[in-house]
Amino acid sequence: MSADENPSHTAAAGPAIILVEPQLGENIGMVARAMANFGLAELRLVNPRDGWPSEKARAAASRADHVIDAVKVFDDLASAIADLNFVFATTARERDGFKAVRGPVEAGRALRARHTAGQRTGILFGRERFGLYNDEVGLADEIVTFPVDPAFSSLNIAQAALLMSYEWMKSGLEDETRTNFSGPEMPPATKEQLHGLFAYLEGALEARGYFRPAQKKPKMVDNLRAVLTRAGFAEPELKVLRGIISSLDRFSPAMPRGDGSPGDDPRRLPAAPRNQSPDKEE
């Protein structure tokens, strides 16, 4: 081990991410960034090709400096995982042996359960070009693989780390579908409101001669009603639609907005000519 200090045996905030002989500093940095996105901070490197520290890694980490600053470097894989209780090895291809194989969702939950039980865990990621050797996979307890297209199964190391980091964070949520923010809560529209909108629209379209030819009006009305009375509209959405229809009903290209009072129906009350002087008393 080339680090000055032995790794702490205090339970970390999550599994350690172990990169075996990573080749590019940029890839190390992108792994650090992915880890920071999902609350992981312990990154271990086994014999990085270009040495350590790496300014390229720091730049690619995009301000995940706390991960970069805490990196520990090891001369061999056995030393890098010596203090861990359980290790997953990531691989995209089938391996001989008797190890259990998990998908990322199941692996994330398994890591969470072991972490909750006080165990120290880690996830191994292999080289950018060809991953892990069989004997390196043999040092792990179980295998995790991703449901990728067999015709294009190679994942960038940062992508693989991102997937596992995401599954780790998701496994700790009370609701795995929860998001950090949500859309506005809107009361659903009542049928009375939906029917009212449709009646208003039908009246506006009738006044403008939309239903042509007349014999097709029943079918056109049925089609409009099918679209506008579907389930799912919220009350504020109907207000937006009604406002649009109201504007179209009141103004037209022949009498655009500004030619008269919004309270005047332009079909009945033409606006007074502009710049007309008031009548003078004789």
Secondary structure as the mmCIF struct_conf table of DSSP 4:
data_model
#
loop_
_struct_conf.conf_type_id
_struct_conf.id
_struct_conf.beg_label_comp_id
_struct_conf.beg_label_asym_id
_struct_conf.beg_label_seq_id
_struct_conf.end_label_comp_id
_struct_conf.end_label_asym_id
_struct_conf.end_label_seq_id
BEND BEND1 ALA A 3 GLU A 5
HELX_LH_PP_P HELX_LH_PP_P1 ASN A 6 SER A 8
BEND BEND2 THR A 10 THR A 10
BEND BEND3 ALA A 13 GLY A 14
HELX_LH_PP_P HELX_LH_PP_P2 PRO A 15 PRO A 15
STRN STRN1 ALA A 16 VAL A 20
BEND BEND4 GLU A 21 GLU A 21
HELX_RH_AL_P HELX_RH_AL_P1 GLY A 25 ASN A 37
TURN_TY1_P TURN_TY1_P1 PHE A 38 GLY A 39
STRN STRN2 LEU A 43 VAL A 46
BEND BEND5 ASN A 47 ASN A 47
TURN_TY1_P TURN_TY1_P2 ARG A 49 ASP A 50
BEND BEND6 TRP A 52 PRO A 53
HELX_RH_AL_P HELX_RH_AL_P2 GLU A 55 ALA A 60
TURN_TY1_P TURN_TY1_P3 ALA A 61 ARG A 63
HELX_RH_AL_P HELX_RH_AL_P3 ASP A 65 ASP A 69
TURN_TY1_P TURN_TY1_P4 ALA A 70 ALA A 70
STRN STRN3 LYS A 72 PHE A 74
BEND BEND7 ASP A 75 ASP A 76
HELX_RH_AL_P HELX_RH_AL_P4 LEU A 77 ALA A 80
TURN_TY1_P TURN_TY1_P5 ILE A 81 ASP A 83
BEND BEND8 ASN A 85 ASN A 85
STRN STRN4 PHE A 86 THR A 90
BEND BEND9 ALA A 92 ARG A 93
BEND BEND10 ASP A 96 PHE A 98
STRN STRN5 VAL A 101 ARG A 102
HELX_RH_AL_P HELX_RH_AL_P5 PRO A 104 THR A 116
TURN_TY1_P TURN_TY1_P6 ALA A 117 GLY A 118
STRN STRN6 THR A 121 PHE A 125
STRN STRN7 ARG A 127 ARG A 127
TURN_TY1_P TURN_TY1_P7 GLU A 128 PHE A 130
STRN STRN8 GLY A 131 GLY A 131
HELX_RH_AL_P HELX_RH_AL_P6 ASN A 134 VAL A 137
TURN_TY1_P TURN_TY1_P8 GLY A 138 LEU A 139
BEND BEND11 ALA A 140 ASP A 141
STRN STRN9 GLU A 142 VAL A 144
HELX_RH_3T_P HELX_RH_3T_P1 PRO A 150 PHE A 152
HELX_RH_AL_P HELX_RH_AL_P7 ILE A 157 SER A 171
TURN_TY1_P TURN_TY1_P9 GLY A 172 GLY A 172
BEND BEND12 LEU A 173 ASP A 175
TURN_TY1_P TURN_TY1_P10 GLU A 176 THR A 177
BEND BEND13 ASN A 180 PHE A 181
HELX_LH_PP_P HELX_LH_PP_P3 GLY A 183 GLU A 185
HELX_LH_PP_P HELX_LH_PP_P4 PRO A 187 PRO A 187
STRN STRN10 PRO A 188 PRO A 188
HELX_LH_PP_P HELX_LH_PP_P5 ALA A 189 THR A 190
HELX_RH_AL_P HELX_RH_AL_P8 LYS A 191 ALA A 207
TURN_TY1_P TURN_TY1_P11 ARG A 208 GLY A 209
BEND BEND14 PHE A 211 PHE A 211
BEND BEND15 PRO A 213 PRO A 213
HELX_RH_3T_P HELX_RH_3T_P2 ALA A 214 LYS A 216
HELX_RH_AL_P HELX_RH_AL_P9 LYS A 217 LEU A 228
TURN_TY1_P TURN_TY1_P12 THR A 229 THR A 229
TURN_TY1_P TURN_TY1_P13 ALA A 231 GLY A 232
STRN STRN11 ALA A 234 ALA A 234
HELX_RH_AL_P HELX_RH_AL_P10 GLU A 235 ARG A 250
STRN STRN12 SER A 252 SER A 252
TURN_TY1_P TURN_TY1_P14 PRO A 253 ALA A 254
STRN STRN13 MET A 255 MET A 255
TURN_TY1_P TURN_TY1_P15 ARG A 257 GLY A 258
BEND BEND16 ASP A 259 GLY A 260
TURN_TY1_P TURN_TY1_P16 PRO A 262 GLY A 263
BEND BEND17 ASP A 264 ASP A 264
TURN_TY1_P TURN_TY1_P17 PRO A 266 ARG A 268
BEND BEND18 LEU A 269 LEU A 269
HELX_LH_PP_P HELX_LH_PP_P6 PRO A 270 PRO A 273
TURN_TY1_P TURN_TY1_P18 ARG A 274 ASN A 275
HELX_LH_PP_P HELX_LH_PP_P7 GLN A 276 GLU A 281
#
